[in-house]
Amino acid sequence: MFLELKDKNLFKKAGEYALEYAETALDRNVFPLEEAIKNLNSFNEEMPVASSDAVSILDQLHKYGSPGTVSQIGGRYFGFVDGGVIPASLAVKWLTDFWDQNTPMYISSPVVSKIESVVEKWLKQIFSLPEKTVAGFVSGSSMAILCGLAAARFRILEKQGWDVNKKGLAGAPPFRIVLGRQAHGTVIKGLALLGIGSEQLEFADVDDQGRIIPETLPILDERTILILQAGQVSTGAFDPFNKIMPIAEAAGSWVHVDGAFGLWAAGSSRFNELTNYMSKADSWSADGHKTLNTPYDSGIILCTDRDALSSALHATGSYIIYGEQRDGMLFTPEMSRRARAVEMWAALKFLGTSGLAELVEGLHERAVQFAEEFKLQGFEVLNDVVFNQVLVTCKDDDTTKMVLELVQQSGECWCGNAKWNGQYVIRVSVCSWATTEVDVSRSVMAFVDALRKVENE
């Protein structure tokens, strides 16, 4: 019934299909065509009684599944701040999929423990973080935010003589959450999961780019968790760390930086004006599968307080064997984790510091090109393009909606929408190393064609 893992024909076939997909990913329609979506009904079937042939399963998946994918690894996908994938990192993923390592402790995977230690060191170098910083490798920045805020909650309550692990939240001393009015939804979700409701939050006002206005910050104290942004999800704006961090430091507040895609701007000196003082925080969350272009899923929690992070995420059990080497589960909520840090190691080793700088600078350059070409074609760009995000509108909301729908249907490129200061906008997120100048111009022309159709109706 079962094939052996060394069955070369099966895996050769998988490799052939994967490479066939890769050969077309850069040029094909970005969103699946209507026929491809209809063909996905081939998966509507009852659970088989008898065992199925493994090769036929691959055949079906490639024939009907591959055309039904969104071509995110190409150069014309600009939705949801989703990155492409660096080939070296993807190839390593193939190998580690065969390893199939579970990575909670050194004893369960010495090689992953070692590589996590190396990546942790490299990340501290890239982001200029204190030597005492530790890293946890999680599914994405949503989970990383949860971890950082859990560590902050533990430490702030512990300073007030309250062990939240033993006593829970009922009757706990008060603590405060301060954030900007344009904080990302995953921050609100993470707080809710930690038992912190929206009515408990204190908001600072923001400017027209979504940056916190320092003068509007509530008075901070040592009971405060302050949440800042490195890369606002719509505009790409960075909170003014140089003005806010000294205030928070003097007050003794815990600062968490939500840097899902923007934290990587620290990889280039070109963005020093944005990232200066960012390293003064206590915890940071980021994604590898956005700016760094690792395969999905890949998130990072970084924290200067090792004890607070591990205490907030601790697990107990007589069968758990901690040792002197790195045990990664101390810094993550999960015990069962795949070896995602190896893919990050491969991406960073392939790029080097110079390649990382080239990557983040290239994303910015393509975003600037988008903005310039949009303006030349009569579109309105609402944001200052400081990193990789562009906000675009037409003359009114209805026109903007119709234009976006036509662009999405065209298959030429794919962008998403949002509401910005009450206005319907189109978000263009440049996150893939594969995006070229030609891809940008081609995508802008898709917008031009859509606008002409709308105006001629």
C-alpha positions in Angstrom: 0.0 0.0 0.0 2.7 2.5 1.0 5.5 3.6 -1.2 9.0 3.9 0.1 10.5 7.4 0.6 13.2 6.5 -1.8 10.7 5.9 -4.6 12.5 8.1 -7.2 9.8 8.1 -9.8 7.2 9.7 -7.5 9.6 12.5 -6.4 11.0 13.0 -9.9 7.5 13.6 -11.1 6.9 16.1 -8.3 10.1 17.9 -9.2 9.1 18.0 -12.9 5.7 19.5 -12.1 7.3 22.1 -9.7 9.8 23.2 -12.3 7.1 23.4 -14.9 5.1 25.6 -12.7 8.1 27.8 -12.0 8.9 28.2 -15.7 5.5 29.8 -16.3 5.1 31.8 -13.0 6.7 35.0 -14.2 4.6 35.3 -17.4 1.3 33.7 -16.7 -1.9 35.6 -15.6 -1.5 36.5 -11.9 -5.0 35.5 -10.8 -6.5 32.3 -12.0 -8.7 32.4 -15.2 -12.4 31.7 -14.9 -11.9 28.2 -16.5 -9.2 27.3 -14.0 -11.5 28.3 -11.1 -14.3 26.2 -12.5 -11.9 23.2 -12.9 -11.2 23.3 -9.1 -14.5 21.4 -8.8 -12.5 18.3 -9.8 -11.6 18.2 -6.1 -15.2 17.8 -5.1 -15.3 14.1 -4.3 -16.2 11.7 -1.5 -13.4 10.4 0.7 -12.0 7.3 -1.2 -12.5 3.9 0.4 -9.5 2.3 -1.3 -5.9 3.6 -1.5 -5.1 5.9 -4.4 -2.2 5.9 -6.7 0.4 8.5 -5.5 1.4 9.6 -9.1 -2.2 10.1 -10.1 -2.7 12.3 -7.0 0.2 14.5 -8.2 -1.2 14.5 -11.7 -4.5 15.8 -10.5 -3.0 18.4 -8.3 -0.8 19.8 -11.0 -3.4 19.6 -13.8 -6.2 21.3 -11.8 -4.4 22.9 -8.8 -1.5 24.7 -10.5 -3.7 26.8 -12.8 -5.9 27.6 -9.8 -3.1 29.3 -7.9 -2.3 33.0 -7.5 1.1 33.6 -9.1 2.6 35.1 -6.0 6.1 34.1 -6.9 6.0 36.2 -10.1 6.8 39.9 -10.4 3.3 41.3 -10.8 1.6 40.3 -7.5 1.2 43.3 -5.2 -1.5 42.2 -2.8 -1.5 41.8 1.0 2.2 42.6 1.4 3.0 39.1 0.3 6.6 38.4 -0.8 7.9 36.2 -3.5 10.4 33.5 -2.9 14.2 33.4 -3.2 15.1 30.2 -5.2 17.9 29.2 -2.8 15.4 29.4 0.1 12.8 27.4 -1.8 15.3 24.7 -2.7 16.3 24.3 0.9 12.7 23.9 1.8 12.5 20.9 -0.5 15.3 19.3 1.4 14.1 20.1 4.8 10.6 18.8 3.9 12.3 15.4 3.5 14.1 15.9 6.8 10.6 16.5 8.4 12.1 17.7 11.6 10.1 18.7 14.7 12.0 21.5 16.3 11.0 22.2 19.9 14.3 21.1 21.5 17.9 20.4 20.7 17.3 16.8 21.5 14.7 16.5 18.7 16.8 18.2 16.0 20.4 19.3 16.7 20.8 20.7 13.2 17.8 23.0 13.5 18.8 24.1 17.0 22.2 25.1 15.6 20.9 26.9 12.6 18.3 28.8 14.7 21.2 30.0 16.9 23.1 31.2 13.8 20.1 33.0 12.3 19.4 34.6 15.7 22.9 36.0 15.7 22.6 37.3 12.1 19.2 39.0 12.8 20.8 40.8 15.8 23.5 42.1 13.4 21.0 43.1 10.7 18.7 45.0 13.1 21.5 46.3 15.4 19.8 44.7 18.4 21.4 44.2 21.9 23.4 41.1 22.3 21.0 39.7 24.9 18.2 39.6 22.3 16.7 36.2 21.7 14.6 35.1 18.6 11.7 32.7 18.3 10.7 31.4 14.9 6.9 31.3 14.5 4.3 31.1 11.7 4.1 34.8 11.0 4.1 38.3 12.5 0.5 37.8 13.9 1.9 35.1 16.2 5.1 37.0 16.8 3.1 40.0 18.0 1.2 37.8 20.4 4.5 36.5 21.8 6.0 39.9 22.2 2.9 41.3 24.0 2.7 38.2 26.2 6.3 38.8 27.3 5.5 42.4 28.0 2.4 41.6 30.0 4.3 39.0 32.1 7.2 41.4 32.9 5.0 44.4 33.7 2.8 42.4 36.0 5.8 40.7 37.6 7.3 44.1 38.5 4.1 44.7 40.4 4.4 41.5 42.3 1.9 39.5 40.2 2.7 36.2 38.6 0.2 35.9 35.8 1.2 32.3 35.1 0.0 31.3 38.6 -2.7 33.9 39.4 -4.1 34.6 35.9 -5.6 38.0 35.1 -8.6 38.1 37.5 -7.6 40.7 40.1 -4.3 41.5 38.5 -2.8 45.0 38.9 -3.6 47.4 36.1 -1.4 47.8 33.1 -1.8 50.0 30.1 -1.7 49.6 26.3 -0.9 52.6 24.2 -0.8 52.5 20.4 -1.5 54.6 17.3 -5.0 54.9 15.8 -3.7 53.2 12.6 -2.3 50.1 14.4 -2.6 46.9 12.4 -5.5 44.6 13.0 -3.3 41.8 14.1 -2.2 43.9 17.1 -5.8 44.3 18.2 -6.3 40.6 17.6 -3.2 39.6 19.6 -4.3 41.9 22.5 -7.8 40.3 22.5 -6.3 36.8 22.6 -4.4 37.9 25.7 -7.6 39.1 27.4 -7.1 42.8 26.7 -10.3 44.3 25.3 -10.6 47.3 22.9 -12.1 49.5 25.6 -8.8 49.2 27.6 -6.7 50.6 24.8 -5.3 54.2 24.8 -4.8 55.7 21.4 -2.4 58.3 20.2 -3.4 60.4 17.2 -1.6 59.9 13.8 -0.8 62.1 10.9 -2.0 61.7 7.3 0.5 59.0 6.7 -0.5 56.9 9.8 2.5 57.9 11.9 2.0 58.6 15.7 2.1 62.3 16.5 4.5 62.2 19.6 2.8 65.2 21.2 -0.5 63.2 21.4 0.9 60.3 23.3 -0.7 59.7 26.7 1.7 60.1 29.5 3.7 56.9 29.7 4.8 55.0 32.8 6.4 51.7 33.8 3.0 50.0 33.6 2.7 50.8 29.9 3.1 48.7 26.8 3.7 51.0 23.9 3.2 49.5 20.4 4.9 51.2 17.5 5.0 50.5 13.8 7.8 50.0 11.3 5.8 50.1 8.1 2.2 51.1 8.2 0.3 48.4 6.2 -1.2 50.9 3.8 1.2 53.8 3.5 4.4 52.0 4.6 5.1 54.9 7.1 7.3 54.4 10.1 6.5 55.9 13.5 9.1 58.6 14.5 11.2 56.3 16.7 13.8 59.1 17.3 11.2 61.2 19.1 9.2 58.5 20.8 11.8 56.1 22.1 13.5 58.5 24.4 10.1 59.3 26.0 9.3 55.6 26.5 12.8 54.9 27.8 12.6 57.7 30.4 9.2 56.4 31.5 10.3 52.8 31.8 7.6 51.6 29.4 7.9 48.3 27.4 8.0 49.1 23.7 7.0 46.5 21.0 7.7 47.3 17.3 5.3 45.8 14.8 7.6 45.5 11.8 6.1 42.7 9.7 7.7 44.0 6.5 9.3 47.3 7.6 11.8 45.9 10.1 13.9 44.7 7.2 14.5 48.4 6.1 17.3 48.2 8.7 19.1 46.0 6.2 20.1 49.2 4.2 21.7 52.4 5.4 19.5 54.2 2.9 16.6 53.9 5.4 18.5 55.0 8.5 16.3 58.0 8.9 13.3 55.7 9.3 14.9 53.0 11.5 17.1 55.1 13.8 16.2 54.3 17.5 14.1 51.3 16.4 16.6 49.1 18.1 15.9 50.7 21.5 12.6 48.8 21.8 12.1 45.7 24.0 10.5 43.4 21.5 10.0 43.3 17.7 7.9 41.2 15.3 8.6 40.5 11.7 8.0 38.2 8.8 10.5 36.4 6.6 7.9 35.6 4.0 7.3 39.3 3.2 10.4 41.5 2.5 13.0 38.7 2.9 11.1 36.5 0.4 11.4 33.2 2.2 8.7 30.5 1.6 5.5 30.6 3.7 5.1 30.5 6.6 8.0 32.4 8.4 7.7 34.8 11.3 10.1 36.1 14.0 9.7 37.3 17.5 12.7 39.1 18.9 12.9 40.1 22.6 15.6 41.5 24.8 14.1 39.9 27.9 14.8 36.2 27.5 13.2 35.3 30.9 10.0 37.2 30.2 9.5 35.6 26.7 10.2 32.1 27.9 8.1 32.6 31.1 5.1 33.8 29.0 5.4 30.9 26.6 6.6 28.2 28.9 5.5 24.6 28.7 5.9 21.9 31.3 5.9 18.1 31.2 8.1 15.4 32.6 9.0 14.2 29.1 10.4 17.6 28.1 14.1 17.4 27.9 15.8 20.8 28.1 19.5 20.9 27.6 22.5 23.3 27.5 22.0 23.9 23.7 19.2 26.1 22.2 15.7 24.7 22.8 13.6 26.8 20.4 10.3 26.1 22.1 11.3 28.4 24.9 10.6 31.3 22.6 7.5 30.1 20.8 4.0 29.1 21.7 4.2 25.9 19.7 5.9 22.7 20.6 5.5 21.1 17.2 7.2 23.4 14.6 8.6 22.8 11.2 12.2 23.8 10.4 11.3 27.2 9.0 14.5 28.9 10.3 16.5 26.8 7.9 14.8 28.6 5.0 15.6 32.0 6.5 19.2 30.9 7.0 19.4 30.0 3.3 17.9 33.3 2.2 20.3 35.3 4.4 23.3 33.2 3.5 22.5 33.6 -0.2 22.0 37.3 0.0 24.7 38.4 2.5 24.5 41.9 3.9 25.1 43.5 0.5 22.4 41.4 -1.2 19.9 42.1 1.6 20.5 45.9 1.1 20.1 45.5 -2.7 16.8 43.6 -2.1 15.2 46.2 0.2 16.4 49.1 -1.9 15.1 47.4 -5.1 11.6 47.1 -3.6 11.7 50.7 -2.7 12.8 51.7 -6.2 10.0 49.8 -7.8 7.5 51.4 -5.5 8.8 54.8 -6.3 8.5 53.9 -10.0 4.9 52.9 -9.5 4.1 56.2 -7.9 5.8 58.2 -10.6 4.1 56.4 -13.4 0.7 56.5 -11.8 1.0 60.3 -11.4 2.0 60.6 -15.1 -1.1 58.7 -16.1 -3.4 60.9 -14.0 -3.9 58.7 -11.0 -3.6 60.2 -7.5 -1.0 58.8 -5.1 -2.0 59.5 -1.5 1.1 58.5 0.4 4.8 59.5 0.7 6.5 56.4 -0.7 9.1 55.9 2.0 9.5 52.1 1.6 7.5 49.7 -0.5 3.8 50.7 -0.3 1.8 52.9 -2.7 -1.8 54.1 -2.2 -3.7 55.0 -5.4 -7.1 56.4 -6.2 -9.1 57.8 -9.1 -11.5 60.8 -9.1 -14.0 59.1 -6.8 -14.7 55.9 -4.8 -16.9 54.3 -7.5 -14.4 54.8 -10.2 -11.6 53.5 -8.0 -13.6 50.3 -7.2 -14.5 49.6 -10.9 -10.9 50.2 -12.0 -9.6 47.8 -9.4 -12.1 45.1 -10.3 -11.1 45.3 -14.0 -7.4 45.2 -13.1 -8.0 42.1 -10.9 -10.0 40.4 -13.6 -7.4 41.2 -16.3 -4.8 38.8 -14.8 -2.1 41.3 -15.7 -1.4 42.1 -12.0 -3.2 41.8 -8.7 -3.6 44.5 -6.0 -5.9 44.8 -3.0 -8.1 47.6 -1.6 -8.5 49.3 1.7 -10.2 52.3 3.3 -7.8 55.2 4.1 -9.2 58.1 6.1 -12.7 57.2 4.9 -11.6 56.9 1.2 -11.6 53.8 -0.9 -8.1 53.2 -2.1 -6.0 50.7 -4.0 -2.9 49.2 -2.1 0.1 48.4 -4.2 2.6 46.4 -2.1 5.9 45.8 -3.8 7.4 42.8 -2.0 8.9 40.4 -4.6 12.5 40.3 -5.7 11.2 39.2 -9.1 9.4 42.6 -9.8 11.2 44.4 -12.6 10.8 47.8 -14.2 8.9 46.2 -17.0 6.6 44.5 -14.5 5.8 47.9 -13.0 5.1 49.6 -16.3 3.1 46.7 -17.6 1.0 46.8 -14.4 0.4 50.6 -14.6 -0.8 50.2 -18.2 -3.3 47.6 -16.9 -4.7 50.4 -14.7 -4.7 52.8 -17.6 -6.7 50.4 -19.7 -9.1 49.7 -16.9 -9.7 53.5 -16.4 -10.4 54.0 -20.1 -13.0 51.3 -20.0 -14.7 52.8 -17.0 -14.7 56.3 -18.4 -16.1 55.0 -21.8 -19.0 53.1 -20.2 
